Amino acid sequence: MFGNDRRQMRRFFTDAWNKQQKGLPMEPMEQVVAGIIQQHPEYHSILEQQDLALEKEYLPETGETNPFLHISMHISLQEQISTDRPPGITTAYRKLIMGSGDAHAADHMMMDCLGRMLWEAQRENRMPDEQAYLECIRGLSKK
């Protein structure tokens, strides 16, 4: 969506949330972002402080969740599910929802698989393994 420009991506998210709060017209992608943010009240105060949000570092050592990464993962999952890529992810997602009764909870379960797939691909300097990712997601509905 924004390449490697962290500030631009973060500004888009904070602007979308600001527009949502003020009832201003929004582009479709801004609506998606604001809808995800709406489901995460723990991020509202962070996103309302744009200057701080644009610069803050979220390091694993601090134990804080990076709200921008979290929101981005939700966006990625929505796109994957809407396009059924990798093939079968939409069906696996529906099974998770049926089991949990909550689409947002299903997203969060799937994020573990998505994060693992991306981490392994980066660590091993290879393309993400979509089949392993899909198997991870399918395994969630068996738990």
N, CA, C and O of each residue as an XYZ file, in Angstrom:
572
protein
N       0.832     -1.192      0.000
C       0.000      0.000      0.000
C       0.873      1.250      0.000
O       0.583      2.208     -0.717
N       1.948      1.248      0.805
C       2.797      2.429      0.898
C       4.265      2.118      0.707
O       5.111      2.975      0.960
N       4.584      0.936      0.275
C       5.991      0.583      0.138
C       6.658      0.545      1.498
O       6.132     -0.049      2.439
N       7.801      1.170      1.600
C       8.561      1.154      2.842
C       8.490      2.464      3.610
O       9.295      2.682      4.516
N       7.560      3.331      3.278
C       7.454      4.627      3.942
C       6.569      4.510      5.188
O       5.348      4.649      5.118
N       7.206      4.257      6.305
C       6.497      4.039      7.565
C       5.661      5.253      7.970
O       4.510      5.113      8.385
N       6.245      6.434      7.845
C       5.515      7.656      8.233
C       4.252      7.847      7.393
O       3.200      8.211      7.918
N       4.361      7.600      6.094
C       3.219      7.774      5.205
C       2.096      6.804      5.566
O       0.926      7.187      5.593
N       2.446      5.563      5.840
C       1.455      4.568      6.218
C       0.820      4.942      7.552
O      -0.401      4.889      7.693
N       1.624      5.313      8.513
C       1.090      5.687      9.818
C       0.197      6.920      9.707
O      -0.848      6.993     10.355
N       0.601      7.876      8.896
C      -0.213      9.079      8.720
C      -1.562      8.720      8.089
O      -2.589      9.279      8.474
N      -1.568      7.808      7.141
C      -2.809      7.372      6.527
C      -3.745      6.796      7.587
O      -4.939      7.094      7.594
N      -3.202      5.974      8.479
C      -4.019      5.362      9.527
C      -4.550      6.419     10.497
O      -5.734      6.414     10.835
N      -3.677      7.324     10.943
C      -4.133      8.349     11.889
C      -5.120      9.305     11.220
O      -6.078      9.742     11.859
N      -4.906      9.633      9.964
C      -5.844     10.499      9.241
C      -7.197      9.820      9.065
O      -8.239     10.459      9.212
N      -7.183      8.536      8.753
C      -8.442      7.796      8.593
C      -9.216      7.794      9.910
O     -10.431      7.988      9.920
N      -8.524      7.578     10.999
C      -9.186      7.566     12.305
C      -9.725      8.960     12.650
O     -10.824      9.089     13.189
N      -8.958      9.981     12.342
C      -9.392     11.357     12.588
C     -10.659     11.669     11.784
O     -11.603     12.256     12.313
N     -10.678     11.279     10.518
C     -11.863     11.502      9.686
C     -13.072     10.763     10.249
O     -14.183     11.292     10.273
N     -12.842      9.542     10.696
C     -13.932      8.752     11.286
C     -14.512      9.480     12.498
O     -15.729      9.583     12.645
N     -13.643      9.979     13.353
C     -14.076     10.651     14.570
C     -14.833     11.946     14.283
O     -15.731     12.326     15.034
N     -14.469     12.614     13.204
C     -15.109     13.886     12.845
C     -16.277     13.714     11.888
O     -16.934     14.694     11.537
N     -16.546     12.482     11.459
C     -17.644     12.230     10.532
C     -17.392     12.784      9.142
O     -18.334     13.127      8.428
N     -16.129     12.873      8.757
C     -15.769     13.406      7.440
C     -15.857     12.314      6.381
O     -15.768     11.128      6.701
N     -16.031     12.706      5.122
C     -16.054     11.704      4.048
C     -14.717     10.966      3.981
O     -13.653     11.539      4.212
N     -14.810      9.675      3.657
C     -13.603      8.848      3.594
C     -13.597      8.033      2.311
O     -14.641      7.654      1.781
N     -12.393      7.776      1.833
C     -12.186      6.869      0.712
C     -12.439      5.437      1.206
O     -12.409      5.192      2.412
N     -12.686      4.493      0.296
C     -12.948      3.113      0.728
C     -11.853      2.516      1.618
O     -12.167      1.862      2.613
N     -10.591      2.725      1.285
C      -9.527      2.152      2.111
C      -9.478      2.813      3.484
O      -9.170      2.156      4.479
N      -9.776      4.094      3.542
C      -9.840      4.769      4.837
C     -10.961      4.168      5.688
O     -10.819      4.039      6.904
N     -12.063      3.805      5.053
C     -13.172      3.177      5.772
C     -12.762      1.825      6.339
O     -13.128      1.480      7.462
N     -12.006      1.069      5.566
C     -11.507     -0.234      6.037
C     -10.628     -0.027      7.266
O     -10.814     -0.683      8.291
N      -9.674      0.883      7.156
C      -8.746      1.141      8.252
C      -9.495      1.624      9.491
O      -9.258      1.125     10.591
N     -10.388      2.582      9.325
C     -11.141      3.114     10.464
C     -12.014      2.037     11.101
O     -12.183      2.017     12.320
N     -12.566      1.149     10.289
C     -13.382      0.061     10.827
C     -12.566     -0.882     11.698
O     -13.038     -1.344     12.736
N     -11.354     -1.162     11.276
C     -10.472     -2.021     12.070
C     -10.071     -1.301     13.358
O     -10.077     -1.897     14.435
N      -9.727     -0.036     13.243
C      -9.345      0.736     14.434
C     -10.507      0.797     15.416
O     -10.298      0.721     16.626
N     -11.721      0.932     14.912
C     -12.910      0.989     15.770
C     -12.988     -0.250     16.663
O     -13.445     -0.167     17.803
N     -12.546     -1.388     16.152
C     -12.590     -2.641     16.906
C     -11.469     -2.761     17.934
O     -11.414     -3.736     18.683
N     -10.576     -1.773     17.971
C      -9.423     -1.810     18.874
C      -9.358     -0.539     19.728
O      -8.526      0.334     19.477
N     -10.216     -0.434     20.718
C     -10.200      0.775     21.556
C      -8.871      1.016     22.257
O      -8.563      2.147     22.633
N      -8.083     -0.038     22.433
C      -6.782      0.122     23.081
C      -5.821      0.954     22.241
O      -4.799      1.410     22.753
N      -6.128      1.162     20.958
C      -5.262      1.951     20.083
C      -5.773      3.376     19.862
O      -5.049      4.208     19.315
N      -6.977      3.662     20.267
C      -7.574      4.964     19.964
C      -6.732      6.130     20.454
O      -6.465      7.060     19.692
N      -6.313      6.097     21.705
C      -5.563      7.240     22.245
C      -4.211      7.393     21.542
O      -3.730      8.511     21.359
N      -3.605      6.282     21.153
C      -2.327      6.351     20.438
C      -2.519      7.041     19.093
O      -1.750      7.931     18.729
N      -3.547      6.628     18.361
C      -3.779      7.159     17.015
C      -4.283      8.600     17.030
O      -4.194      9.302     16.022
N      -4.806      9.036     18.158
C      -5.273     10.411     18.276
C      -4.139     11.384     18.583
O      -4.344     12.598     18.567
N      -2.953     10.868     18.861
C      -1.765     11.690     19.104
C      -0.821     11.519     17.916
O       0.202     10.843     18.019
N      -1.170     12.130     16.799
C      -0.483     11.852     15.539
C       1.027     12.036     15.619
O       1.768     11.176     15.144
N       1.499     13.119     16.197
C       2.947     13.358     16.242
C       3.672     12.215     16.945
O       4.702     11.740     16.467
N       3.139     11.783     18.066
C       3.739     10.679     18.805
C       3.611      9.378     18.007
O       4.564      8.602     17.923
N       2.438      9.143     17.426
C       2.195      7.904     16.681
C       3.135      7.761     15.491
O       3.566      6.653     15.170
N       3.452      8.862     14.843
C       4.311      8.800     13.658
C       5.749      8.423     13.997
O       6.454      7.861     13.159
N       6.184      8.722     15.201
C       7.591      8.533     15.557
C       7.868      7.372     16.502
O       9.002      6.897     16.565
N       6.875      6.909     17.230
C       7.103      5.905     18.271
C       7.672      4.613     17.702
O       7.242      4.125     16.657
N       8.647      4.075     18.421
C       9.228      2.784     18.076
C       8.538      1.711     18.914
O       8.319      1.891     20.112
N       8.207      0.622     18.290
C       7.614     -0.519     18.984
C       8.590     -1.677     18.846
O       8.648     -2.342     17.812
N       9.344     -1.902     19.890
C      10.371     -2.936     19.868
C       9.888     -4.151     20.656
O       9.188     -3.996     21.656
N      10.246     -5.339     20.226
C       9.832     -6.542     20.958
C      10.243     -6.504     22.435
O       9.540     -7.030     23.298
N      11.383     -5.879     22.709
C      11.878     -5.822     24.089
C      10.958     -5.043     25.022
O      10.948     -5.284     26.229
N      10.180     -4.105     24.465
C       9.311     -3.284     25.308
C       8.008     -3.995     25.659
O       7.305     -3.592     26.586
N       7.689     -5.052     24.915
C       6.471     -5.800     25.191
C       5.203     -5.133     24.684
O       4.101     -5.622     24.933
N       5.350     -4.023     23.975
C       4.178     -3.330     23.437
C       3.827     -3.893     22.063
O       4.702     -4.242     21.271
N       2.530     -3.970     21.805
C       2.080     -4.353     20.477
C       2.145     -3.135     19.577
O       1.750     -2.039     19.975
N       2.638     -3.322     18.376
C       2.676     -2.241     17.399
C       1.289     -2.137     16.772
O       0.895     -3.023     16.014
N       0.541     -1.073     17.070
C      -0.818     -0.974     16.540
C      -0.857     -0.902     15.011
O      -1.812     -1.368     14.391
N       0.164     -0.327     14.417
C       0.191     -0.194     12.955
C       0.412     -1.552     12.293
O      -0.196     -1.856     11.266
N       1.275     -2.355     12.880
C       1.475     -3.707     12.373
C       0.205     -4.526     12.560
O      -0.202     -5.264     11.663
N      -0.411     -4.396     13.708
C      -1.627     -5.147     14.001
C      -2.741     -4.789     13.005
O      -3.395     -5.674     12.454
N      -2.945     -3.515     12.787
C      -3.967     -3.059     11.840
C      -3.630     -3.541     10.430
O      -4.513     -3.974      9.690
N      -2.367     -3.464     10.068
C      -1.929     -3.922      8.744
C      -2.185     -5.410      8.555
O      -2.559     -5.848      7.467
N      -1.985     -6.174      9.601
C      -2.250     -7.607      9.500
C      -3.742     -7.868      9.294
O      -4.119     -8.760      8.534
N      -4.582     -7.096      9.966
C      -6.031     -7.214      9.728
C      -6.350     -6.920      8.256
O      -7.129     -7.639      7.631
N      -5.754     -5.877      7.719
C      -5.990     -5.515      6.314
C      -5.546     -6.652      5.404
O      -6.264     -7.027      4.478
N      -4.363     -7.199      5.669
C      -3.854     -8.313      4.856
C      -4.810     -9.494      4.887
O      -5.109    -10.093      3.854
N      -5.285     -9.821      6.074
C      -6.214    -10.947      6.194
C      -7.511    -10.678      5.436
O      -8.024    -11.566      4.754
N      -8.041     -9.472      5.547
C      -9.269     -9.148      4.819
C      -9.082     -9.310      3.319
O      -9.957     -9.832      2.627
N      -7.941     -8.861      2.825
C      -7.680     -8.998      1.392
C      -7.523    -10.459      0.998
O      -8.053    -10.887     -0.027
N      -6.803    -11.219      1.799
C      -6.620    -12.641      1.496
C      -7.969    -13.365      1.464
O      -8.229    -14.170      0.569
N      -8.803    -13.077      2.426
C     -10.107    -13.744      2.526
C     -11.015    -13.322      1.370
O     -11.726    -14.153      0.803
N     -10.993    -12.044      1.022
C     -11.873    -11.564     -0.056
C     -11.454    -12.084     -1.428
O     -12.282    -12.182     -2.334
N     -10.170    -12.420     -1.587
C      -9.680    -12.924     -2.879
C      -9.423    -14.430     -2.859
O      -9.054    -15.017     -3.876
N      -9.620    -15.045     -1.701
C      -9.339    -16.464     -1.491
C      -7.925    -16.818     -1.937
O      -7.706    -17.768     -2.689
N      -6.977    -16.029     -1.452
C      -5.562    -16.263     -1.750
C      -4.797    -16.346     -0.455
O      -4.775    -15.350      0.268
N      -4.181    -17.425     -0.107
C      -4.066    -18.637     -0.909
C      -5.408    -19.369     -0.997
O      -6.246    -19.267     -0.102
N      -5.593    -20.105     -2.090
C      -6.856    -20.813     -2.282
C      -7.191    -21.700     -1.078
O      -6.374    -22.507     -0.634
N      -8.399    -21.531     -0.570
C      -8.847    -22.291      0.591
C      -8.887    -21.482      1.867
O      -9.455    -21.931      2.863
N      -8.297    -20.296      1.862
C      -8.251    -19.504      3.093
C      -9.645    -19.016      3.497
O      -9.942    -18.910      4.686
N     -10.494    -18.719      2.519
C     -11.844    -18.240      2.832
C     -12.639    -19.332      3.546
O     -13.328    -19.060      4.529
N     -12.545    -20.549      3.058
C     -13.236    -21.665      3.704
C     -12.687    -21.903      5.106
O     -13.455    -22.115      6.045
N     -11.380    -21.870      5.252
C     -10.757    -22.063      6.569
C     -11.194    -20.961      7.534
O     -11.437    -21.223      8.712
N     -11.292    -19.737      7.036
C     -11.727    -18.610      7.853
C     -13.166    -18.809      8.326
O     -13.480    -18.584      9.495
N     -14.025    -19.229      7.420
C     -15.430    -19.459      7.794
C     -15.549    -20.539      8.861
O     -16.383    -20.433      9.760
N     -14.726    -21.573      8.771
C     -14.738    -22.626      9.790
C     -14.303    -22.076     11.138
O     -14.865    -22.431     12.174
N     -13.306    -21.214     11.120
C     -12.860    -20.596     12.382
C     -13.968    -19.748     12.996
O     -14.181    -19.775     14.208
N     -14.664    -19.005     12.164
C     -15.760    -18.169     12.671
C     -16.856    -19.052     13.263
O     -17.397    -18.751     14.327
N     -17.176    -20.125     12.578
C     -18.204    -21.033     13.089
C     -17.788    -21.609     14.440
O     -18.620    -21.767     15.333
N     -16.517    -21.917     14.587
C     -16.024    -22.482     15.835
C     -15.933    -21.478     16.965
O     -16.211    -21.807     18.118
N     -15.542    -20.251     16.639
C     -15.356    -19.240     17.684
C     -16.581    -18.353     17.852
O     -16.795    -17.775     18.917
N     -17.386    -18.248     16.795
C     -18.554    -17.375     16.848
C     -18.207    -15.904     16.729
O     -19.061    -15.046     16.951
N     -16.968    -15.601     16.381
C     -16.513    -14.215     16.389
C     -15.472    -13.998     15.288
O     -14.368    -14.536     15.360
N     -15.826    -13.211     14.274
C     -14.912    -12.962     13.154
C     -13.629    -12.275     13.613
O     -12.548    -12.587     13.114
N     -13.739    -11.356     14.547
C     -12.557    -10.638     15.016
C     -11.614    -11.595     15.753
O     -10.396    -11.519     15.592
N     -12.174    -12.479     16.546
C     -11.348    -13.471     17.236
C     -10.680    -14.400     16.222
O      -9.525    -14.787     16.398
N     -11.405    -14.754     15.166
C     -10.827    -15.597     14.114
C      -9.652    -14.884     13.455
O      -8.619    -15.500     13.194
N      -9.804    -13.590     13.184
C      -8.695    -12.804     12.627
C      -7.467    -12.901     13.527
O      -6.357    -13.134     13.048
N      -7.667    -12.725     14.809
C      -6.539    -12.731     15.740
C      -5.868    -14.091     15.793
O      -4.646    -14.168     15.919
N      -6.638    -15.160     15.700
C      -6.030    -16.492     15.659
C      -5.194    -16.648     14.389
O      -4.084    -17.179     14.428
N      -5.733    -16.183     13.273
C      -5.034    -16.302     11.996
C      -3.763    -15.461     11.959
O      -2.807    -15.805     11.264
N      -3.750    -14.367     12.702
C      -2.569    -13.503     12.728
C      -1.336    -14.230     13.216
O      -0.226    -13.956     12.759
N      -1.525    -15.162     14.149
C      -0.378    -15.939     14.621
C       0.241    -16.711     13.463
O       1.463    -16.763     13.326
N      -0.601    -17.305     12.639
C      -0.105    -18.068     11.479
C       0.549    -17.134     10.459
O       1.610    -17.447      9.918
N      -0.080    -15.996     10.199
C       0.465    -15.031      9.251
C       1.823    -14.526      9.720
O       2.779    -14.477      8.946
N       1.898    -14.154     10.985
C       3.160    -13.666     11.537
C       4.254    -14.709     11.467
O       5.395    -14.398     11.124
N       3.912    -15.948     11.789
C       4.890    -17.033     11.733
C       5.385    -17.239     10.307
O       6.585    -17.392     10.081
N       4.452    -17.243      9.332
C       4.837    -17.452      7.938
C       5.796    -16.352      7.473
O       6.808    -16.636      6.834
N       5.477    -15.116      7.792
C       6.321    -13.994      7.365
C       7.676    -14.021      8.068
O       8.706    -13.757      7.448
N       7.675    -14.339      9.354
C       8.924    -14.399     10.104
C       9.837    -15.481      9.546
O      11.032    -15.255      9.357
N       9.268    -16.666      9.280
C      10.081    -17.756      8.738
C      10.633    -17.411      7.357
O      11.792    -17.697      7.059
N       9.805    -16.800      6.519
C      10.268    -16.420      5.180
C      11.409    -15.410      5.274
O      12.400    -15.516      4.551
N      11.267    -14.444      6.156
C      12.313    -13.440      6.315
C      13.585    -14.065      6.891
O      14.688    -13.791      6.418
N      13.423    -14.892      7.899
C      14.574    -15.532      8.544
C      15.350    -16.410      7.564
O      16.579    -16.454      7.595
N      14.615    -17.110      6.690
C      15.243    -18.032      5.752
C      15.474    -17.415      4.377
O      15.909    -18.096      3.449
N      15.181    -16.126      4.251
C      15.391    -15.386      3.009
C      14.762    -16.104      1.806
O      15.419    -16.392      0.806
N      13.466    -16.376      1.952
C      12.727    -17.060      0.895
C      11.309    -16.494      0.807
O      10.890    -15.690      1.640
N      10.591    -16.929     -0.208
C       9.195    -16.526     -0.360
C       8.362    -17.182      0.743
O       8.692    -18.279      1.193
N       7.301    -16.528      1.178
C       6.424    -17.140      2.185
C       5.829    -18.453      1.675
O       5.492    -18.580      0.498
N       5.708    -19.406      2.561
C       5.167    -20.722      2.241
C       3.653    -20.693      2.469
O       3.180    -20.875      3.591
N       2.902    -20.461      1.389
C       1.453    -20.342      1.493
C       0.801    -21.638      1.963
O      -0.191    -21.599      2.691
N       1.340    -22.778      1.559
C       0.740    -24.059      1.965
C       0.898    -24.275      3.467
O      -0.046    -24.701      4.133
N       2.068    -23.989      3.998
C       2.283    -24.126      5.442
C       1.379    -23.148      6.195
O       0.831    -23.481      7.246
N       1.233    -21.962      5.659
C       0.359    -20.942      6.246
C      -1.078    -21.451      6.295
O      -1.736    -21.367      7.331
N      -1.558    -21.974      5.185
C      -2.921    -22.470      5.108
C      -3.122    -23.657      6.059
O      -4.168    -23.770      6.699
N      -2.135    -24.529      6.150
C      -2.243    -25.661      7.067
C      -2.288    -25.186      8.523
O      -3.018    -25.745      9.341
N      -1.513    -24.165      8.832
C      -1.544    -23.581     10.164
C      -2.950    -23.070     10.478
O      -3.475    -23.328     11.562
N      -3.551    -22.362      9.556
C      -4.896    -21.826      9.759
C      -5.907    -22.957      9.891
O      -6.766    -22.920     10.772
N      -5.814    -23.949      9.037
C      -6.738    -25.090      9.123
C      -6.598    -25.790     10.467
O      -7.585    -26.265     11.028
N      -5.386    -25.853     10.980
C      -5.148    -26.492     12.263
C      -5.808    -25.761     13.425
O      -6.093    -26.365     14.459
N      -6.048    -24.470     13.259
C      -6.676    -23.695     14.336
C      -8.088    -24.156     14.614
O      -8.532    -24.118     15.761
N      -8.808    -24.592     13.590
C     -10.192    -25.003     13.797
C     -10.268    -26.393     14.427
O     -11.347    -26.829     14.828
N      -9.148    -27.083     14.517
C      -9.114    -28.413     15.125
C      -8.794    -28.354     16.612
O      -8.890    -29.361     17.313
N      -8.418    -27.185     17.087
C      -8.029    -27.036     18.501
C      -9.241    -26.921     19.392
O      -9.104    -26.791     20.608
